[in-house]
Amino acid sequence: MYVSTNPHRRRKEPLMIGQIFAALGLVMFYIITGFGPGIIAGFLLANSIGGRDFERQHHRIEKAARQAGEHNAQWNPEHERWQR
């Protein structure tokens, strides 16, 4: 490492852009760690409050599968429709 013995040599100041990026990095870190859990908790709370009277997704899927099974069963040659 080179050390100057010249007393008039100015020390290099850190670049302003580096300080800006460091500050933005801290702000982003705060946003992610501070607001992230709050946003997730807000979504969960809104879904639990706002979705009380609505049918759940897995119930809709089960009902659709049951209806599809009934619909497809009518094309089976052993179905009562074809036994007439």
DSSP file (Angstrom, degrees, kcal/mol; ACC not computed):
  #  RESIDUE AA STRUCTURE BP1 BP2  ACC     N-H-->O    O-->H-N    N-H-->O    O-->H-N    TCO  KAPPA ALPHA  PHI   PSI    X-CA   Y-CA   Z-CA
    1    1 A M              0   0    0      0, 0.0     2,-0.5     0, 0.0     0, 0.0   0.000 360.0 360.0 360.0 134.3    0.0    0.0    0.0
    2    2 A Y        -     0   0    0      2,-0.0     2,-0.5     0, 0.0     0, 0.0  -0.776 360.0-168.9 -93.4 127.1    1.4    3.4   -1.0
    3    3 A V        -     0   0    0     -2,-0.5     2,-0.3     2,-0.0     0, 0.0  -0.972  17.8-135.1-116.3 123.7    1.2    6.1    1.6
    4    4 A S        -     0   0    0     -2,-0.5     5,-0.0     1,-0.1    -2,-0.0  -0.555  10.8-162.7 -79.3 139.5    2.0    9.6    0.5
    5    5 A T        +     0   0    0     -2,-0.3    -1,-0.1     3,-0.0     3,-0.0   0.414  59.5 111.3 -96.3  -0.6    4.3   11.8    2.6
    6    6 A N    >   -     0   0    0      1,-0.2     3,-1.0     2,-0.1    -2,-0.1  -0.646  56.2-158.6 -75.8 118.2    3.1   14.9    0.9
    7    7 A P  T 3  S+     0   0    0      0, 0.0    -1,-0.2     0, 0.0    -3,-0.0   0.681  88.8  57.8 -72.8 -15.6    1.1   16.9    3.5
    8    8 A H  T 3  S+     0   0    0      2,-0.1     2,-0.3    -3,-0.0    -2,-0.1   0.487  77.2 112.2 -92.5  -3.7   -0.8   18.9    0.8
    9    9 A R    <   -     0   0    0     -3,-1.0     2,-0.3     1,-0.1    -5,-0.0  -0.551  66.8-131.3 -73.4 129.8   -2.2   15.8   -0.9
   10   10 A R        -     0   0    0     -2,-0.3     2,-0.3     1,-0.1    -2,-0.1  -0.572  15.5-118.2 -83.5 141.7   -5.9   15.7   -0.5
   11   11 A R        -     0   0    0     -2,-0.3     2,-0.3     1,-0.1    -1,-0.1  -0.584  35.9-108.0 -74.5 139.0   -7.7   12.6    0.7
   12   12 A K        -     0   0    0     -2,-0.3    -1,-0.1     1,-0.1     3,-0.1  -0.529  31.6-137.9 -71.9 128.5  -10.1   11.2   -1.9
   13   13 A E        -     0   0    0     -2,-0.3     3,-0.1     1,-0.1    -1,-0.1  -0.590  26.6-101.3 -81.7 146.3  -13.6   11.8   -0.9
   14   14 A P        -     0   0    0      0, 0.0    -1,-0.1     0, 0.0     2,-0.1  -0.377  47.1 -97.1 -65.2 148.1  -16.1    8.9   -1.4
   15   15 A L     >  -     0   0    0      1,-0.1     4,-1.2    -3,-0.1     3,-0.3  -0.353  21.1-131.8 -68.4 145.1  -18.3    9.4   -4.4
   16   16 A M  H  > S+     0   0    0      1,-0.2     4,-2.2     2,-0.2     5,-0.2   0.842 105.6  60.9 -65.7 -34.0  -21.7   10.8   -3.9
   17   17 A I  H  > S+     0   0    0      1,-0.2     4,-2.5     2,-0.2    -1,-0.2   0.860 101.3  54.1 -64.5 -33.6  -23.3    8.1   -6.0
   18   18 A G  H  > S+     0   0    0     -3,-0.3     4,-2.1     2,-0.2    -1,-0.2   0.889 108.3  48.5 -65.9 -38.8  -22.0    5.5   -3.6
   19   19 A Q  H  X S+     0   0    0     -4,-1.2     4,-2.3     2,-0.2    -2,-0.2   0.879 110.5  51.6 -67.8 -37.4  -23.6    7.2   -0.7
   20   20 A I  H  X S+     0   0    0     -4,-2.2     4,-2.7     2,-0.2     5,-0.2   0.936 110.8  47.4 -64.4 -45.8  -26.9    7.5   -2.6
   21   21 A F  H  X S+     0   0    0     -4,-2.5     4,-2.4     1,-0.2    -2,-0.2   0.884 111.1  51.9 -63.6 -37.9  -26.8    3.7   -3.4
   22   22 A A  H  X S+     0   0    0     -4,-2.1     4,-1.9     2,-0.2    -1,-0.2   0.915 111.6  46.6 -64.1 -41.8  -26.0    2.9    0.2
   23   23 A A  H  X S+     0   0    0     -4,-2.3     4,-2.3     2,-0.2    -2,-0.2   0.918 112.9  48.9 -66.4 -43.0  -29.0    5.0    1.4
   24   24 A L  H  X S+     0   0    0     -4,-2.7     4,-2.8     1,-0.2     5,-0.2   0.876 108.4  55.0 -64.1 -36.3  -31.3    3.5   -1.1
   25   25 A G  H  X S+     0   0    0     -4,-2.4     4,-2.3     2,-0.2    -1,-0.2   0.911 108.7  47.4 -62.3 -42.0  -30.1    0.0   -0.1
   26   26 A L  H  X S+     0   0    0     -4,-1.9     4,-2.2     2,-0.2    -2,-0.2   0.898 111.8  50.6 -65.3 -39.5  -31.0    0.8    3.5
   27   27 A V  H  X S+     0   0    0     -4,-2.3     4,-2.5     2,-0.2    -2,-0.2   0.928 111.6  47.4 -64.1 -44.4  -34.4    2.1    2.5
   28   28 A M  H  X S+     0   0    0     -4,-2.8     4,-2.6     1,-0.2     5,-0.2   0.900 110.6  52.4 -63.6 -40.4  -35.1   -1.0    0.4
   29   29 A F  H  X S+     0   0    0     -4,-2.3     4,-2.6     1,-0.2     5,-0.3   0.911 110.9  47.8 -60.9 -41.8  -34.0   -3.2    3.3
   30   30 A Y  H  X>S+     0   0    0     -4,-2.2     4,-2.9     2,-0.2     5,-0.6   0.906 111.2  50.5 -66.1 -41.4  -36.4   -1.4    5.6
   31   31 A I  I  X>S+     0   0    0     -4,-2.5     4,-1.7     3,-0.2     5,-1.0   0.933 114.4  43.7 -62.2 -45.5  -39.3   -1.6    3.1
   32   32 A I  I  X5S+     0   0    0     -4,-2.6     4,-0.7     3,-0.2    -2,-0.2   0.940 123.8  34.2 -67.3 -47.1  -38.8   -5.4    2.7
   33   33 A T  I  <5S+     0   0    0     -4,-2.6    -2,-0.2    -5,-0.2    -1,-0.2   0.798 126.9  38.4 -81.2 -27.3  -38.3   -6.2    6.3
   34   34 A G  I  <5S+     0   0    0     -4,-2.9     4,-0.5    -5,-0.3    -3,-0.2   0.907 127.4  26.4 -89.8 -46.1  -40.7   -3.6    7.8
   35   35 A F  I  X<S+     0   0    0     -4,-1.7     4,-2.6    -5,-0.6     5,-0.2   0.753 105.3  75.5 -92.3 -25.5  -43.6   -3.5    5.4
   36   36 A G  H  X<S+     0   0    0     -5,-1.0     4,-2.3    -4,-0.7     5,-0.2   0.934  99.0  42.1 -55.5 -55.3  -43.5   -7.0    3.9
   37   37 A P  H  > S+     0   0    0      0, 0.0     4,-2.6     0, 0.0    -1,-0.2   0.864 114.7  53.1 -62.1 -34.0  -44.9   -8.9    6.9
   38   38 A G  H  > S+     0   0    0     -4,-0.5     4,-2.2     2,-0.2    -2,-0.2   0.895 109.0  48.4 -67.1 -39.1  -47.5   -6.2    7.4
   39   39 A I  H  X S+     0   0    0     -4,-2.6     4,-2.3     2,-0.2    -1,-0.2   0.920 112.9  48.0 -66.2 -43.2  -48.7   -6.5    3.8
   40   40 A I  H  X S+     0   0    0     -4,-2.3     4,-2.4    -5,-0.2    -2,-0.2   0.928 112.3  48.7 -63.5 -44.7  -48.9  -10.3    4.0
   41   41 A A  H  X S+     0   0    0     -4,-2.6     4,-2.5     1,-0.2    -1,-0.2   0.883 110.3  53.0 -62.5 -37.4  -50.8  -10.1    7.3
   42   42 A G  H  X S+     0   0    0     -4,-2.2     4,-2.6     2,-0.2    -2,-0.2   0.907 108.7  48.6 -64.1 -42.3  -53.1   -7.5    5.7
   43   43 A F  H  X S+     0   0    0     -4,-2.3     4,-2.4     2,-0.2    -2,-0.2   0.929 112.8  47.9 -62.5 -44.9  -53.9   -9.8    2.8
   44   44 A L  H  X S+     0   0    0     -4,-2.4     4,-2.1     1,-0.2    -2,-0.2   0.911 113.8  46.9 -63.3 -41.8  -54.6  -12.7    5.1
   45   45 A L  H  X S+     0   0    0     -4,-2.5     4,-2.3     2,-0.2     5,-0.3   0.912 112.2  49.9 -66.6 -42.3  -56.9  -10.6    7.3
   46   46 A A  H  X S+     0   0    0     -4,-2.6     4,-3.0     1,-0.2     5,-0.3   0.892 111.7  48.9 -64.2 -39.0  -58.7   -9.1    4.3
   47   47 A N  H  X S+     0   0    0     -4,-2.4     4,-1.5     1,-0.2    -1,-0.2   0.888 112.5  47.4 -68.0 -38.0  -59.3  -12.6    2.8
   48   48 A S  H  < S+     0   0    0     -4,-2.1    -2,-0.2    -5,-0.2    -1,-0.2   0.873 120.8  37.2 -72.6 -34.5  -60.6  -14.0    6.1
   49   49 A I  H >< S+     0   0    0     -4,-2.3     3,-0.8    -5,-0.2    -2,-0.2   0.930 123.3  40.0 -80.4 -47.4  -62.9  -11.0    6.7
   50   50 A G  H 3< S+     0   0    0     -4,-3.0     3,-0.3    -5,-0.3    -3,-0.2   0.704 114.6  51.9 -77.7 -19.5  -64.0  -10.4    3.1
   51   51 A G  T >< S+     0   0    0     -4,-1.5     3,-0.7    -5,-0.3    -1,-0.2   0.120  72.4 110.0-105.8  23.0  -64.3  -14.1    2.0
   52   52 A R  T <  S+     0   0    0     -3,-0.8    -1,-0.2     1,-0.2    -2,-0.1   0.907  83.1  39.2 -65.0 -42.5  -66.5  -15.4    4.8
   53   53 A D  T 3  S+     0   0    0     -3,-0.3     2,-0.3     2,-0.1    -1,-0.2   0.382  98.4  96.8 -92.3   5.0  -69.7  -15.9    2.8
   54   54 A F  S <  S-     0   0    0     -3,-0.7     2,-0.2     1,-0.1    -3,-0.0  -0.658  80.9-105.4 -97.5 151.9  -68.0  -17.2   -0.3
   55   55 A E        -     0   0    0     -2,-0.3    -1,-0.1     1,-0.1    -2,-0.1  -0.494  40.4-112.0 -72.2 140.2  -67.5  -20.9   -1.2
   56   56 A R     >  -     0   0    0     -2,-0.2     4,-1.8     1,-0.1     3,-0.3  -0.361  21.5-117.4 -73.2 153.9  -63.9  -22.1   -0.8
   57   57 A Q  H  > S+     0   0    0      1,-0.2     4,-2.2     2,-0.2     5,-0.2   0.894 112.6  52.2 -60.9 -43.8  -61.9  -23.0   -3.8
   58   58 A H  H  > S+     0   0    0      1,-0.2     4,-2.1     2,-0.2    -1,-0.2   0.821 107.5  53.5 -68.4 -27.7  -61.5  -26.7   -2.9
   59   59 A H  H  > S+     0   0    0     -3,-0.3     4,-2.4     2,-0.2    -1,-0.2   0.895 108.9  49.3 -69.1 -39.3  -65.2  -27.1   -2.5
   60   60 A R  H  X S+     0   0    0     -4,-1.8     4,-2.4     2,-0.2    -2,-0.2   0.900 111.3  49.1 -64.6 -39.9  -65.8  -25.6   -6.0
   61   61 A I  H  X S+     0   0    0     -4,-2.2     4,-2.3     2,-0.2    -2,-0.2   0.918 111.7  48.5 -66.6 -42.7  -63.2  -28.0   -7.5
   62   62 A E  H  X S+     0   0    0     -4,-2.1     4,-2.2     2,-0.2    -2,-0.2   0.907 112.6  48.6 -63.1 -41.6  -64.8  -31.0   -5.7
   63   63 A K  H  X S+     0   0    0     -4,-2.4     4,-2.5     2,-0.2    -2,-0.2   0.909 111.7  49.0 -65.5 -41.8  -68.3  -30.0   -6.9
   64   64 A A  H  X S+     0   0    0     -4,-2.4     4,-2.3     2,-0.2    -1,-0.2   0.891 111.3  49.7 -65.3 -38.9  -67.1  -29.5  -10.5
   65   65 A A  H  X S+     0   0    0     -4,-2.3     4,-2.2     2,-0.2    -1,-0.2   0.896 111.2  49.5 -66.6 -39.0  -65.4  -32.9  -10.5
   66   66 A R  H  X S+     0   0    0     -4,-2.2     4,-2.1     2,-0.2    -2,-0.2   0.926 112.5  47.1 -64.6 -44.7  -68.6  -34.5   -9.1
   67   67 A Q  H  X S+     0   0    0     -4,-2.5     4,-2.4     1,-0.2    -2,-0.2   0.884 111.6  51.1 -64.8 -38.3  -70.7  -32.8  -11.8
   68   68 A A  H  X S+     0   0    0     -4,-2.3     4,-2.8     2,-0.2    -1,-0.2   0.894 108.9  51.6 -66.1 -38.3  -68.2  -33.8  -14.5
   69   69 A G  H  X S+     0   0    0     -4,-2.2     4,-1.6     2,-0.2    -2,-0.2   0.901 111.5  46.8 -64.1 -40.4  -68.3  -37.4  -13.3
   70   70 A E  H  X S+     0   0    0     -4,-2.1     4,-0.8     2,-0.2    -2,-0.2   0.899 114.0  48.2 -67.1 -40.0  -72.1  -37.5  -13.5
   71   71 A H  H >< S+     0   0    0     -4,-2.4     3,-0.8     1,-0.2     4,-0.3   0.925 113.7  45.7 -66.6 -44.0  -72.1  -35.9  -16.9
   72   72 A N  H >< S+     0   0    0     -4,-2.8     3,-1.3     1,-0.2    -1,-0.2   0.778 102.5  66.4 -71.7 -25.1  -69.5  -38.3  -18.3
   73   73 A A  H >< S+     0   0    0     -4,-1.6     3,-1.5     1,-0.3    -1,-0.2   0.777  87.8  68.3 -67.5 -24.8  -71.3  -41.3  -16.8
   74   74 A Q  T << S+     0   0    0     -4,-0.8    -1,-0.3    -3,-0.8    -2,-0.2   0.698  94.3  57.2 -69.7 -15.9  -74.2  -40.8  -19.1
   75   75 A W  T <  S+     0   0    0     -3,-1.3    -1,-0.3    -4,-0.3    -2,-0.2   0.470  79.7 108.6 -92.5  -1.7  -72.1  -41.8  -22.1
   76   76 A N  S X  S-     0   0    0     -3,-1.5     3,-2.3    -4,-0.2     6,-0.3  -0.598  74.1-133.3 -72.5 131.7  -71.2  -45.2  -20.5
   77   77 A P  T 3  S+     0   0    0      0, 0.0    -1,-0.1     0, 0.0     5,-0.0   0.737 106.1  58.2 -60.3 -21.3  -73.0  -48.0  -22.5
   78   78 A E  T 3  S+     0   0    0      3,-0.0     5,-0.1     5,-0.0    -4,-0.1   0.479  81.3 114.9 -86.1  -1.8  -74.1  -49.5  -19.2
   79   79 A H  S X  S-     0   0    0     -3,-2.3     3,-1.5    -6,-0.2     4,-0.4  -0.363  80.2-116.5 -67.8 149.1  -75.9  -46.3  -18.1
   80   80 A E  G >  S+     0   0    0      1,-0.3     3,-0.8     2,-0.2     4,-0.3   0.743 111.0  69.4 -60.8 -23.6  -79.7  -46.6  -17.8
   81   81 A R  G 3  S+     0   0    0      1,-0.2     3,-0.5     2,-0.2    -1,-0.3   0.858 104.3  40.7 -62.4 -34.4  -80.1  -44.1  -20.6
   82   82 A W  G <  S+     0   0    0     -3,-1.5    -1,-0.2    -6,-0.3    -2,-0.2   0.417  99.6  75.5 -95.6   0.6  -78.8  -46.6  -23.1
   83   83 A Q    <         0   0    0     -3,-0.8    -1,-0.2    -4,-0.4    -2,-0.2   0.434 360.0 360.0 -92.0   0.9  -80.7  -49.6  -21.6
   84   84 A R              0   0    0     -3,-0.5    -1,-0.2    -4,-0.3    -2,-0.1   0.473 360.0 360.0 -75.1 360.0  -84.1  -48.6  -23.0
